Amino acid sequence: MARQRSKSDLPTKICPVCGRSFTWRKKWARCWDDVKYCSERCRRRRSQIQDNN
């Protein structure tokens, strides 16, 4: 059996809406390059942030 990676070894990104960092998830394995937002809530709020600027 393969060794598990520790959470600190996983890639991270910064969410442009809330500014928090988020870590790679298994469900994002195929589309990690396309993931921009940390959550569904931030994805929905992206237009509100752009309208305020």
N, C-alpha and C positions, 0 to 999 in steps of 0.2 A: 504494500500500500504506500502511496506517495505521501511525503510529508506535507502538512498543511502550512500555508504561508501565515505569518503573523500579520495582524491588521496594519501594523506600521509599515509593512513592505508593499502594501497595495497602492496603486496610483491614486492621486487625489486631484481635484479641480476646485475652483472657486466659483460659487454661484453668482452670476451678475446681478441678480435681484436682491438677495439678502446679504451677500458678501461672505457667507460662511463657506468653509471648505467641506467637501463631501468626498467620500471614498468609493472606489469601484465596487460594484455589486455583481453577483453572478448573473443576474437577469440582464445586465448591460454588457455581457461578454461580447456579443456580436456587434453592438452599436456604440461602444464606449467613445469613439471619436465624434459621434453625433450628439452625445448627451451634453446639455448645456446647463440644465437646472437641477437643483438638488431634490426637488419634490414637485408633485403635481400642483401644489398650491403656488409655488414660485413660477411655474410654467404659465399658470392662469394669470398671475399678477404682472407678467412681463409687459403687457400693453399699458397697464396703469402707470408703471414706472416710466415708460417712454413718453407718455402723454404729459407727465408732470415736468419733464425736462425741457 
